[in-house]
Amino acid sequence: MAMQIKRQTGCEFLLNLLNESTNRGSMMRKWQCLVCGFIYDESRGLPDDGVAPGTSWDDIPETWQCPECGVTKSEFDMIELTDD
Ligand SMILES: [Zn+2]
């Protein structure tokens, strides 16, 4: 039984490592306002709006509004941009 627990833990450890390296990649996401087309770039943030560069979309408060048209986060969608 002890061996089973050990094996499970080791597996989880590896999975966590994999997940972390994926999440920690320099890839920052971009989000686009569906109403006006404004793009929020996580790597750039919105310094004029008090949002520091590198701020994850998840950390933007729900009450935040699009600087262009005033809609909230729920009107934004993630857009995938490939570098190559
Ligand atoms: Zn907008």
PDB file of the backbone (N, CA, C, O) and the ligand in Angstrom, with CONECT records:
HET     ZN  A 101       1
ATOM      1  N   MET A   1       0.834  -1.208   0.000  1.00  0.00           N
ATOM      2  CA  MET A   1       0.000   0.000   0.000  1.00  0.00           C
ATOM      3  C   MET A   1       0.869   1.259   0.000  1.00  0.00           C
ATOM      4  O   MET A   1       0.566   2.254  -0.657  1.00  0.00           O
ATOM      5  N   ALA A   2       1.966   1.171   0.769  1.00  0.00           N
ATOM      6  CA  ALA A   2       2.862   2.324   0.806  1.00  0.00           C
ATOM      7  C   ALA A   2       3.437   2.592  -0.581  1.00  0.00           C
ATOM      8  O   ALA A   2       3.611   3.742  -0.984  1.00  0.00           O
ATOM      9  N   MET A   3       3.726   1.520  -1.300  1.00  0.00           N
ATOM     10  CA  MET A   3       4.295   1.693  -2.635  1.00  0.00           C
ATOM     11  C   MET A   3       3.308   2.373  -3.582  1.00  0.00           C
ATOM     12  O   MET A   3       3.674   3.208  -4.408  1.00  0.00           O
ATOM     13  N   GLN A   4       2.038   1.980  -3.427  1.00  0.00           N
ATOM     14  CA  GLN A   4       1.022   2.574  -4.305  1.00  0.00           C
ATOM     15  C   GLN A   4       0.965   4.091  -4.106  1.00  0.00           C
ATOM     16  O   GLN A   4       0.911   4.867  -5.060  1.00  0.00           O
ATOM     17  N   ILE A   5       0.980   4.483  -2.824  1.00  0.00           N
ATOM     18  CA  ILE A   5       0.907   5.916  -2.524  1.00  0.00           C
ATOM     19  C   ILE A   5       2.111   6.640  -3.127  1.00  0.00           C
ATOM     20  O   ILE A   5       1.987   7.718  -3.708  1.00  0.00           O
ATOM     21  N   LYS A   6       3.285   6.009  -2.969  1.00  0.00           N
ATOM     22  CA  LYS A   6       4.504   6.617  -3.481  1.00  0.00           C
ATOM     23  C   LYS A   6       4.411   6.824  -4.997  1.00  0.00           C
ATOM     24  O   LYS A   6       4.771   7.878  -5.520  1.00  0.00           O
ATOM     25  N   ARG A   7       3.920   5.794  -5.681  1.00  0.00           N
ATOM     26  CA  ARG A   7       3.857   5.849  -7.128  1.00  0.00           C
ATOM     27  C   ARG A   7       2.916   6.976  -7.584  1.00  0.00           C
ATOM     28  O   ARG A   7       3.204   7.726  -8.516  1.00  0.00           O
ATOM     29  N   GLN A   8       1.790   7.055  -6.888  1.00  0.00           N
ATOM     30  CA  GLN A   8       0.813   8.081  -7.236  1.00  0.00           C
ATOM     31  C   GLN A   8       1.405   9.479  -7.059  1.00  0.00           C
ATOM     32  O   GLN A   8       1.240  10.362  -7.900  1.00  0.00           O
ATOM     33  N   THR A   9       2.102   9.643  -5.930  1.00  0.00           N
ATOM     34  CA  THR A   9       2.676  10.954  -5.640  1.00  0.00           C
ATOM     35  C   THR A   9       3.711  11.338  -6.687  1.00  0.00           C
ATOM     36  O   THR A   9       3.748  12.477  -7.152  1.00  0.00           O
ATOM     37  N   GLY A  10       4.558  10.367  -7.054  1.00  0.00           N
ATOM     38  CA  GLY A  10       5.570  10.659  -8.061  1.00  0.00           C
ATOM     39  C   GLY A  10       4.938  11.066  -9.374  1.00  0.00           C
ATOM     40  O   GLY A  10       5.429  11.969 -10.051  1.00  0.00           O
ATOM     41  N   CYS A  11       3.852  10.403  -9.738  1.00  0.00           N
ATOM     42  CA  CYS A  11       3.168  10.712 -10.983  1.00  0.00           C
ATOM     43  C   CYS A  11       2.581  12.117 -10.942  1.00  0.00           C
ATOM     44  O   CYS A  11       2.713  12.892 -11.890  1.00  0.00           O
ATOM     45  N   GLU A  12       1.937  12.426  -9.838  1.00  0.00           N
ATOM     46  CA  GLU A  12       1.370  13.765  -9.704  1.00  0.00           C
ATOM     47  C   GLU A  12       2.446  14.828  -9.771  1.00  0.00           C
ATOM     48  O   GLU A  12       2.270  15.890 -10.368  1.00  0.00           O
ATOM     49  N   PHE A  13       3.566  14.510  -9.139  1.00  0.00           N
ATOM     50  CA  PHE A  13       4.693  15.449  -9.141  1.00  0.00           C
ATOM     51  C   PHE A  13       5.125  15.766 -10.567  1.00  0.00           C
ATOM     52  O   PHE A  13       5.343  16.925 -10.919  1.00  0.00           O
ATOM     53  N   LEU A  14       5.243  14.732 -11.373  1.00  0.00           N
ATOM     54  CA  LEU A  14       5.643  14.933 -12.763  1.00  0.00           C
ATOM     55  C   LEU A  14       4.604  15.737 -13.528  1.00  0.00           C
ATOM     56  O   LEU A  14       4.940  16.626 -14.310  1.00  0.00           O
ATOM     57  N   LEU A  15       3.331  15.412 -13.292  1.00  0.00           N
ATOM     58  CA  LEU A  15       2.266  16.137 -13.977  1.00  0.00           C
ATOM     59  C   LEU A  15       2.293  17.619 -13.608  1.00  0.00           C
ATOM     60  O   LEU A  15       2.124  18.494 -14.457  1.00  0.00           O
ATOM     61  N   ASN A  16       2.510  17.875 -12.316  1.00  0.00           N
ATOM     62  CA  ASN A  16       2.585  19.262 -11.876  1.00  0.00           C
ATOM     63  C   ASN A  16       3.738  19.992 -12.542  1.00  0.00           C
ATOM     64  O   ASN A  16       3.606  21.148 -12.943  1.00  0.00           O
ATOM     65  N   LEU A  17       4.869  19.310 -12.655  1.00  0.00           N
ATOM     66  CA  LEU A  17       6.026  19.913 -13.308  1.00  0.00           C
ATOM     67  C   LEU A  17       5.685  20.277 -14.741  1.00  0.00           C
ATOM     68  O   LEU A  17       6.010  21.367 -15.210  1.00  0.00           O
ATOM     69  N   LEU A  18       5.025  19.353 -15.436  1.00  0.00           N
ATOM     70  CA  LEU A  18       4.652  19.594 -16.825  1.00  0.00           C
ATOM     71  C   LEU A  18       3.707  20.782 -16.926  1.00  0.00           C
ATOM     72  O   LEU A  18       3.895  21.676 -17.751  1.00  0.00           O
ATOM     73  N   ASN A  19       2.684  20.776 -16.069  1.00  0.00           N
ATOM     74  CA  ASN A  19       1.721  21.866 -16.097  1.00  0.00           C
ATOM     75  C   ASN A  19       2.381  23.197 -15.812  1.00  0.00           C
ATOM     76  O   ASN A  19       2.096  24.204 -16.460  1.00  0.00           O
ATOM     77  N   GLU A  20       3.277  23.183 -14.820  1.00  0.00           N
ATOM     78  CA  GLU A  20       3.918  24.428 -14.451  1.00  0.00           C
ATOM     79  C   GLU A  20       4.763  24.980 -15.578  1.00  0.00           C
ATOM     80  O   GLU A  20       4.734  26.178 -15.857  1.00  0.00           O
ATOM     81  N   SER A  21       5.519  24.105 -16.228  1.00  0.00           N
ATOM     82  CA  SER A  21       6.378  24.613 -17.296  1.00  0.00           C
ATOM     83  C   SER A  21       5.523  25.142 -18.446  1.00  0.00           C
ATOM     84  O   SER A  21       5.935  26.071 -19.142  1.00  0.00           O
ATOM     85  N   THR A  22       4.336  24.562 -18.655  1.00  0.00           N
ATOM     86  CA  THR A  22       3.471  25.072 -19.715  1.00  0.00           C
ATOM     87  C   THR A  22       2.907  26.424 -19.321  1.00  0.00           C
ATOM     88  O   THR A  22       2.872  27.356 -20.124  1.00  0.00           O
ATOM     89  N   ASN A  23       2.463  26.519 -18.065  1.00  0.00           N
ATOM     90  CA  ASN A  23       1.852  27.755 -17.620  1.00  0.00           C
ATOM     91  C   ASN A  23       2.859  28.887 -17.506  1.00  0.00           C
ATOM     92  O   ASN A  23       2.520  30.058 -17.679  1.00  0.00           O
ATOM     93  N   ARG A  24       4.100  28.524 -17.213  1.00  0.00           N
ATOM     94  CA  ARG A  24       5.082  29.565 -16.977  1.00  0.00           C
ATOM     95  C   ARG A  24       5.733  30.070 -18.250  1.00  0.00           C
ATOM     96  O   ARG A  24       6.552  30.988 -18.202  1.00  0.00           O
ATOM     97  N   GLY A  25       5.383  29.489 -19.382  1.00  0.00           N
ATOM     98  CA  GLY A  25       5.973  29.934 -20.634  1.00  0.00           C
ATOM     99  C   GLY A  25       5.747  31.420 -20.816  1.00  0.00           C
ATOM    100  O   GLY A  25       4.861  32.009 -20.198  1.00  0.00           O
ATOM    101  N   SER A  26       6.554  32.013 -21.665  1.00  0.00           N
ATOM    102  CA  SER A  26       6.476  33.461 -21.831  1.00  0.00           C
ATOM    103  C   SER A  26       5.230  33.859 -22.607  1.00  0.00           C
ATOM    104  O   SER A  26       4.935  35.046 -22.749  1.00  0.00           O
ATOM    105  N   MET A  27       4.493  32.861 -23.114  1.00  0.00           N
ATOM    106  CA  MET A  27       3.272  33.149 -23.861  1.00  0.00           C
ATOM    107  C   MET A  27       2.255  33.852 -22.981  1.00  0.00           C
ATOM    108  O   MET A  27       1.720  33.249 -22.050  1.00  0.00           O
ATOM    109  N   MET A  28       1.988  35.083 -23.254  1.00  0.00           N
ATOM    110  CA  MET A  28       0.923  35.757 -22.550  1.00  0.00           C
ATOM    111  C   MET A  28      -0.268  35.789 -23.494  1.00  0.00           C
ATOM    112  O   MET A  28      -0.124  35.856 -24.715  1.00  0.00           O
ATOM    113  N   ARG A  29      -1.433  35.740 -22.897  1.00  0.00           N
ATOM    114  CA  ARG A  29      -2.638  35.685 -23.722  1.00  0.00           C
ATOM    115  C   ARG A  29      -3.099  37.092 -24.104  1.00  0.00           C
ATOM    116  O   ARG A  29      -2.722  38.094 -23.497  1.00  0.00           O
ATOM    117  N   LYS A  30      -3.911  37.110 -25.114  1.00  0.00           N
ATOM    118  CA  LYS A  30      -4.540  38.364 -25.520  1.00  0.00           C
ATOM    119  C   LYS A  30      -6.052  38.161 -25.518  1.00  0.00           C
ATOM    120  O   LYS A  30      -6.553  37.088 -25.856  1.00  0.00           O
ATOM    121  N   TRP A  31      -6.743  39.184 -25.141  1.00  0.00           N
ATOM    122  CA  TRP A  31      -8.194  39.113 -25.072  1.00  0.00           C
ATOM    123  C   TRP A  31      -8.789  40.228 -25.902  1.00  0.00           C
ATOM    124  O   TRP A  31      -8.309  41.362 -25.876  1.00  0.00           O
ATOM    125  N   GLN A  32      -9.835  39.902 -26.639  1.00  0.00           N
ATOM    126  CA  GLN A  32     -10.423  40.904 -27.516  1.00  0.00           C
ATOM    127  C   GLN A  32     -11.856  41.214 -27.122  1.00  0.00           C
ATOM    128  O   GLN A  32     -12.654  40.319 -26.846  1.00  0.00           O
ATOM    129  N   CYS A  33     -12.160  42.498 -27.103  1.00  0.00           N
ATOM    130  CA  CYS A  33     -13.519  42.939 -26.833  1.00  0.00           C
ATOM    131  C   CYS A  33     -14.383  42.582 -28.028  1.00  0.00           C
ATOM    132  O   CYS A  33     -14.073  42.952 -29.161  1.00  0.00           O
ATOM    133  N   LEU A  34     -15.468  41.865 -27.775  1.00  0.00           N
ATOM    134  CA  LEU A  34     -16.326  41.436 -28.875  1.00  0.00           C
ATOM    135  C   LEU A  34     -17.160  42.593 -29.407  1.00  0.00           C
ATOM    136  O   LEU A  34     -17.709  42.517 -30.507  1.00  0.00           O
ATOM    137  N   VAL A  35     -17.253  43.661 -28.626  1.00  0.00           N
ATOM    138  CA  VAL A  35     -18.102  44.783 -29.020  1.00  0.00           C
ATOM    139  C   VAL A  35     -17.347  45.768 -29.911  1.00  0.00           C
ATOM    140  O   VAL A  35     -17.847  46.161 -30.965  1.00  0.00           O
ATOM    141  N   CYS A  36     -16.138  46.170 -29.488  1.00  0.00           N
ATOM    142  CA  CYS A  36     -15.435  47.224 -30.228  1.00  0.00           C
ATOM    143  C   CYS A  36     -14.126  46.756 -30.834  1.00  0.00           C
ATOM    144  O   CYS A  36     -13.526  47.488 -31.622  1.00  0.00           O
ATOM    145  N   GLY A  37     -13.659  45.550 -30.489  1.00  0.00           N
ATOM    146  CA  GLY A  37     -12.425  45.046 -31.078  1.00  0.00           C
ATOM    147  C   GLY A  37     -11.169  45.431 -30.313  1.00  0.00           C
ATOM    148  O   GLY A  37     -10.061  45.103 -30.736  1.00  0.00           O
ATOM    149  N   PHE A  38     -11.332  46.123 -29.192  1.00  0.00           N
ATOM    150  CA  PHE A  38     -10.181  46.478 -28.359  1.00  0.00           C
ATOM    151  C   PHE A  38      -9.484  45.203 -27.889  1.00  0.00           C
ATOM    152  O   PHE A  38     -10.141  44.225 -27.533  1.00  0.00           O
ATOM    153  N   ILE A  39      -8.144  45.219 -27.890  1.00  0.00           N
ATOM    154  CA  ILE A  39      -7.392  44.032 -27.478  1.00  0.00           C
ATOM    155  C   ILE A  39      -6.642  44.299 -26.184  1.00  0.00           C
ATOM    156  O   ILE A  39      -5.880  45.261 -26.084  1.00  0.00           O
ATOM    157  N   TYR A  40      -6.862  43.442 -25.195  1.00  0.00           N
ATOM    158  CA  TYR A  40      -6.073  43.489 -23.972  1.00  0.00           C
ATOM    159  C   TYR A  40      -4.951  42.473 -24.078  1.00  0.00           C
ATOM    160  O   TYR A  40      -5.193  41.278 -24.251  1.00  0.00           O
ATOM    161  N   ASP A  41      -3.723  42.959 -23.971  1.00  0.00           N
ATOM    162  CA  ASP A  41      -2.539  42.117 -24.064  1.00  0.00           C
ATOM    163  C   ASP A  41      -1.971  41.951 -22.662  1.00  0.00           C
ATOM    164  O   ASP A  41      -1.538  42.925 -22.046  1.00  0.00           O
ATOM    165  N   GLU A  42      -1.972  40.710 -22.151  1.00  0.00           N
ATOM    166  CA  GLU A  42      -1.535  40.486 -20.770  1.00  0.00           C
ATOM    167  C   GLU A  42      -0.097  40.940 -20.549  1.00  0.00           C
ATOM    168  O   GLU A  42       0.239  41.406 -19.460  1.00  0.00           O
ATOM    169  N   SER A  43       0.759  40.811 -21.564  1.00  0.00           N
ATOM    170  CA  SER A  43       2.161  41.174 -21.381  1.00  0.00           C
ATOM    171  C   SER A  43       2.338  42.689 -21.299  1.00  0.00           C
ATOM    172  O   SER A  43       3.334  43.171 -20.761  1.00  0.00           O
ATOM    173  N   ARG A  44       1.392  43.422 -21.822  1.00  0.00           N
ATOM    174  CA  ARG A  44       1.509  44.879 -21.813  1.00  0.00           C
ATOM    175  C   ARG A  44       0.667  45.520 -20.718  1.00  0.00           C
ATOM    176  O   ARG A  44       0.979  46.612 -20.243  1.00  0.00           O
ATOM    177  N   GLY A  45      -0.391  44.841 -20.324  1.00  0.00           N
ATOM    178  CA  GLY A  45      -1.273  45.420 -19.323  1.00  0.00           C
ATOM    179  C   GLY A  45      -1.933  46.682 -19.844  1.00  0.00           C
ATOM    180  O   GLY A  45      -1.993  46.916 -21.052  1.00  0.00           O
ATOM    181  N   LEU A  46      -2.419  47.480 -18.934  1.00  0.00           N
ATOM    182  CA  LEU A  46      -3.031  48.765 -19.302  1.00  0.00           C
ATOM    183  C   LEU A  46      -2.578  49.797 -18.274  1.00  0.00           C
ATOM    184  O   LEU A  46      -3.344  50.197 -17.398  1.00  0.00           O
ATOM    185  N   PRO A  47      -1.323  50.219 -18.396  1.00  0.00           N
ATOM    186  CA  PRO A  47      -0.764  51.130 -17.380  1.00  0.00           C
ATOM    187  C   PRO A  47      -1.634  52.373 -17.171  1.00  0.00           C
ATOM    188  O   PRO A  47      -1.759  52.860 -16.048  1.00  0.00           O
ATOM    189  N   ASP A  48      -2.234  52.883 -18.246  1.00  0.00           N
ATOM    190  CA  ASP A  48      -3.083  54.068 -18.122  1.00  0.00           C
ATOM    191  C   ASP A  48      -4.314  53.786 -17.274  1.00  0.00           C
ATOM    192  O   ASP A  48      -4.932  54.694 -16.718  1.00  0.00           O
ATOM    193  N   ASP A  49      -4.655  52.497 -17.190  1.00  0.00           N
ATOM    194  CA  ASP A  49      -5.872  52.094 -16.498  1.00  0.00           C
ATOM    195  C   ASP A  49      -5.544  51.485 -15.126  1.00  0.00           C
ATOM    196  O   ASP A  49      -6.422  50.964 -14.439  1.00  0.00           O
ATOM    197  N   GLY A  50      -4.264  51.563 -14.743  1.00  0.00           N
ATOM    198  CA  GLY A  50      -3.850  51.012 -13.465  1.00  0.00           C
ATOM    199  C   GLY A  50      -3.617  49.513 -13.490  1.00  0.00           C
ATOM    200  O   GLY A  50      -3.538  48.882 -12.436  1.00  0.00           O
ATOM    201  N   VAL A  51      -3.503  48.930 -14.688  1.00  0.00           N
ATOM    202  CA  VAL A  51      -3.241  47.496 -14.799  1.00  0.00           C
ATOM    203  C   VAL A  51      -1.785  47.311 -15.226  1.00  0.00           C
ATOM    204  O   VAL A  51      -1.402  47.689 -16.333  1.00  0.00           O
ATOM    205  N   ALA A  52      -0.984  46.729 -14.342  1.00  0.00           N
ATOM    206  CA  ALA A  52       0.449  46.592 -14.601  1.00  0.00           C
ATOM    207  C   ALA A  52       0.712  45.599 -15.722  1.00  0.00           C
ATOM    208  O   ALA A  52      -0.042  44.641 -15.890  1.00  0.00           O
ATOM    209  N   PRO A  53       1.789  45.821 -16.502  1.00  0.00           N
ATOM    210  CA  PRO A  53       2.172  44.840 -17.525  1.00  0.00           C
ATOM    211  C   PRO A  53       2.377  43.464 -16.909  1.00  0.00           C
ATOM    212  O   PRO A  53       2.959  43.350 -15.831  1.00  0.00           O
ATOM    213  N   GLY A  54       1.907  42.421 -17.578  1.00  0.00           N
ATOM    214  CA  GLY A  54       2.034  41.064 -17.067  1.00  0.00           C
ATOM    215  C   GLY A  54       0.861  40.623 -16.219  1.00  0.00           C
ATOM    216  O   GLY A  54       0.859  39.510 -15.693  1.00  0.00           O
ATOM    217  N   THR A  55      -0.133  41.475 -16.080  1.00  0.00           N
ATOM    218  CA  THR A  55      -1.310  41.103 -15.294  1.00  0.00           C
ATOM    219  C   THR A  55      -2.147  40.082 -16.057  1.00  0.00           C
ATOM    220  O   THR A  55      -2.591  40.329 -17.177  1.00  0.00           O
ATOM    221  N   SER A  56      -2.351  38.926 -15.420  1.00  0.00           N
ATOM    222  CA  SER A  56      -3.168  37.892 -16.037  1.00  0.00           C
ATOM    223  C   SER A  56      -4.616  38.361 -16.126  1.00  0.00           C
ATOM    224  O   SER A  56      -5.108  39.089 -15.264  1.00  0.00           O
ATOM    225  N   TRP A  57      -5.280  37.926 -17.184  1.00  0.00           N
ATOM    226  CA  TRP A  57      -6.700  38.269 -17.362  1.00  0.00           C
ATOM    227  C   TRP A  57      -7.519  37.848 -16.148  1.00  0.00           C
ATOM    228  O   TRP A  57      -8.485  38.507 -15.762  1.00  0.00           O
ATOM    229  N   ASP A  58      -7.097  36.712 -15.549  1.00  0.00           N
ATOM    230  CA  ASP A  58      -7.822  36.195 -14.383  1.00  0.00           C
ATOM    231  C   ASP A  58      -7.760  37.168 -13.208  1.00  0.00           C
ATOM    232  O   ASP A  58      -8.629  37.156 -12.336  1.00  0.00           O
ATOM    233  N   ASP A  59      -6.727  38.010 -13.193  1.00  0.00           N
ATOM    234  CA  ASP A  59      -6.563  38.938 -12.076  1.00  0.00           C
ATOM    235  C   ASP A  59      -7.252  40.284 -12.319  1.00  0.00           C
ATOM    236  O   ASP A  59      -7.279  41.146 -11.440  1.00  0.00           O
ATOM    237  N   ILE A  60      -7.795  40.446 -13.492  1.00  0.00           N
ATOM    238  CA  ILE A  60      -8.554  41.671 -13.767  1.00  0.00           C
ATOM    239  C   ILE A  60      -9.906  41.545 -13.058  1.00  0.00           C
ATOM    240  O   ILE A  60     -10.593  40.536 -13.213  1.00  0.00           O
ATOM    241  N   PRO A  61     -10.284  42.548 -12.292  1.00  0.00           N
ATOM    242  CA  PRO A  61     -11.562  42.444 -11.570  1.00  0.00           C
ATOM    243  C   PRO A  61     -12.759  42.390 -12.521  1.00  0.00           C
ATOM    244  O   PRO A  61     -12.731  42.953 -13.615  1.00  0.00           O
ATOM    245  N   GLU A  62     -13.804  41.701 -12.076  1.00  0.00           N
ATOM    246  CA  GLU A  62     -15.008  41.558 -12.905  1.00  0.00           C
ATOM    247  C   GLU A  62     -15.640  42.907 -13.223  1.00  0.00           C
ATOM    248  O   GLU A  62     -16.387  43.050 -14.191  1.00  0.00           O
ATOM    249  N   THR A  63     -15.324  43.892 -12.388  1.00  0.00           N
ATOM    250  CA  THR A  63     -15.929  45.207 -12.570  1.00  0.00           C
ATOM    251  C   THR A  63     -15.163  46.058 -13.580  1.00  0.00           C
ATOM    252  O   THR A  63     -15.588  47.160 -13.928  1.00  0.00           O
ATOM    253  N   TRP A  64     -14.031  45.533 -14.044  1.00  0.00           N
ATOM    254  CA  TRP A  64     -13.230  46.260 -15.027  1.00  0.00           C
ATOM    255  C   TRP A  64     -14.033  46.470 -16.302  1.00  0.00           C
ATOM    256  O   TRP A  64     -14.817  45.610 -16.705  1.00  0.00           O
ATOM    257  N   GLN A  65     -13.831  47.604 -16.921  1.00  0.00           N
ATOM    258  CA  GLN A  65     -14.578  47.886 -18.140  1.00  0.00           C
ATOM    259  C   GLN A  65     -13.650  48.171 -19.301  1.00  0.00           C
ATOM    260  O   GLN A  65     -12.556  48.707 -19.124  1.00  0.00           O
ATOM    261  N   CYS A  66     -14.098  47.809 -20.484  1.00  0.00           N
ATOM    262  CA  CYS A  66     -13.345  48.084 -21.699  1.00  0.00           C
ATOM    263  C   CYS A  66     -13.116  49.589 -21.809  1.00  0.00           C
ATOM    264  O   CYS A  66     -14.061  50.376 -21.742  1.00  0.00           O
ATOM    265  N   PRO A  67     -11.836  49.986 -21.979  1.00  0.00           N
ATOM    266  CA  PRO A  67     -11.549  51.429 -22.042  1.00  0.00           C
ATOM    267  C   PRO A  67     -12.156  52.095 -23.275  1.00  0.00           C
ATOM    268  O   PRO A  67     -12.319  53.315 -23.309  1.00  0.00           O
ATOM    269  N   GLU A  68     -12.487  51.302 -24.274  1.00  0.00           N
ATOM    270  CA  GLU A  68     -13.014  51.876 -25.507  1.00  0.00           C
ATOM    271  C   GLU A  68     -14.538  52.010 -25.489  1.00  0.00           C
ATOM    272  O   GLU A  68     -15.079  53.030 -25.915  1.00  0.00           O
ATOM    273  N   CYS A  69     -15.223  50.984 -24.997  1.00  0.00           N
ATOM    274  CA  CYS A  69     -16.686  51.005 -25.123  1.00  0.00           C
ATOM    275  C   CYS A  69     -17.402  50.747 -23.800  1.00  0.00           C
ATOM    276  O   CYS A  69     -18.627  50.855 -23.735  1.00  0.00           O
ATOM    277  N   GLY A  70     -16.661  50.406 -22.743  1.00  0.00           N
ATOM    278  CA  GLY A  70     -17.273  50.333 -21.424  1.00  0.00           C
ATOM    279  C   GLY A  70     -17.957  49.024 -21.056  1.00  0.00           C
ATOM    280  O   GLY A  70     -18.603  48.945 -20.011  1.00  0.00           O
ATOM    281  N   VAL A  71     -17.830  47.985 -21.896  1.00  0.00           N
ATOM    282  CA  VAL A  71     -18.429  46.708 -21.507  1.00  0.00           C
ATOM    283  C   VAL A  71     -17.507  45.991 -20.513  1.00  0.00           C
ATOM    284  O   VAL A  71     -16.341  46.358 -20.370  1.00  0.00           O
ATOM    285  N   THR A  72     -18.026  44.979 -19.835  1.00  0.00           N
ATOM    286  CA  THR A  72     -17.240  44.276 -18.824  1.00  0.00           C
ATOM    287  C   THR A  72     -16.534  43.050 -19.422  1.00  0.00           C
ATOM    288  O   THR A  72     -16.685  42.737 -20.603  1.00  0.00           O
ATOM    289  N   LYS A  73     -15.759  42.368 -18.566  1.00  0.00           N
ATOM    290  CA  LYS A  73     -14.949  41.221 -18.975  1.00  0.00           C
ATOM    291  C   LYS A  73     -15.747  40.164 -19.737  1.00  0.00           C
ATOM    292  O   LYS A  73     -15.218  39.487 -20.619  1.00  0.00           O
ATOM    293  N   SER A  74     -17.021  40.034 -19.386  1.00  0.00           N
ATOM    294  CA  SER A  74     -17.808  38.950 -19.982  1.00  0.00           C
ATOM    295  C   SER A  74     -17.985  39.145 -21.486  1.00  0.00           C
ATOM    296  O   SER A  74     -18.352  38.207 -22.194  1.00  0.00           O
ATOM    297  N   GLU A  75     -17.728  40.346 -21.971  1.00  0.00           N
ATOM    298  CA  GLU A  75     -17.868  40.593 -23.410  1.00  0.00           C
ATOM    299  C   GLU A  75     -16.550  40.385 -24.152  1.00  0.00           C
ATOM    300  O   GLU A  75     -16.447  40.638 -25.353  1.00  0.00           O
ATOM    301  N   PHE A  76     -15.539  39.917 -23.405  1.00  0.00           N
ATOM    302  CA  PHE A  76     -14.231  39.673 -24.029  1.00  0.00           C
ATOM    303  C   PHE A  76     -14.054  38.184 -24.300  1.00  0.00           C
ATOM    304  O   PHE A  76     -14.608  37.336 -23.599  1.00  0.00           O
ATOM    305  N   ASP A  77     -13.272  37.888 -25.326  1.00  0.00           N
ATOM    306  CA  ASP A  77     -12.953  36.515 -25.671  1.00  0.00           C
ATOM    307  C   ASP A  77     -11.458  36.400 -25.903  1.00  0.00           C
ATOM    308  O   ASP A  77     -10.831  37.315 -26.439  1.00  0.00           O
ATOM    309  N   MET A  78     -10.881  35.255 -25.493  1.00  0.00           N
ATOM    310  CA  MET A  78      -9.461  35.072 -25.723  1.00  0.00           C
ATOM    311  C   MET A  78      -9.208  34.863 -27.205  1.00  0.00           C
ATOM    312  O   MET A  78      -9.938  34.132 -27.874  1.00  0.00           O
ATOM    313  N   ILE A  79      -8.166  35.513 -27.713  1.00  0.00           N
ATOM    314  CA  ILE A  79      -7.780  35.256 -29.086  1.00  0.00           C
ATOM    315  C   ILE A  79      -6.416  34.594 -29.097  1.00  0.00           C
ATOM    316  O   ILE A  79      -5.537  34.954 -28.314  1.00  0.00           O
ATOM    317  N   GLU A  80      -6.241  33.635 -29.977  1.00  0.00           N
ATOM    318  CA  GLU A  80      -4.974  32.906 -30.053  1.00  0.00           C
ATOM    319  C   GLU A  80      -4.122  33.526 -31.146  1.00  0.00           C
ATOM    320  O   GLU A  80      -4.545  33.647 -32.296  1.00  0.00           O
ATOM    321  N   LEU A  81      -2.912  33.915 -30.765  1.00  0.00           N
ATOM    322  CA  LEU A  81      -1.992  34.455 -31.754  1.00  0.00           C
ATOM    323  C   LEU A  81      -0.772  33.567 -31.788  1.00  0.00           C
ATOM    324  O   LEU A  81      -0.173  33.288 -30.750  1.00  0.00           O
ATOM    325  N   THR A  82      -0.404  33.125 -32.960  1.00  0.00           N
ATOM    326  CA  THR A  82       0.785  32.288 -33.073  1.00  0.00           C
ATOM    327  C   THR A  82       1.933  33.150 -33.576  1.00  0.00           C
ATOM    328  O   THR A  82       1.750  34.061 -34.383  1.00  0.00           O
ATOM    329  N   ASP A  83       3.121  32.834 -33.074  1.00  0.00           N
ATOM    330  CA  ASP A  83       4.269  33.667 -33.389  1.00  0.00           C
ATOM    331  C   ASP A  83       4.912  33.290 -34.719  1.00  0.00           C
ATOM    332  O   ASP A  83       5.601  34.103 -35.334  1.00  0.00           O
ATOM    333  N   ASP A  84       4.684  32.052 -35.161  1.00  0.00           N
ATOM    334  CA  ASP A  84       5.370  31.676 -36.412  1.00  0.00           C
ATOM    335  C   ASP A  84       4.460  31.514 -37.603  1.00  0.00           C
ATOM    336  O   ASP A  84       4.927  31.202 -38.698  1.00  0.00           O
TER     337      ASP A  84
HETATM  338 ZN    ZN A 101     -14.892  47.358 -26.069  1.00  0.00          ZN2+
END
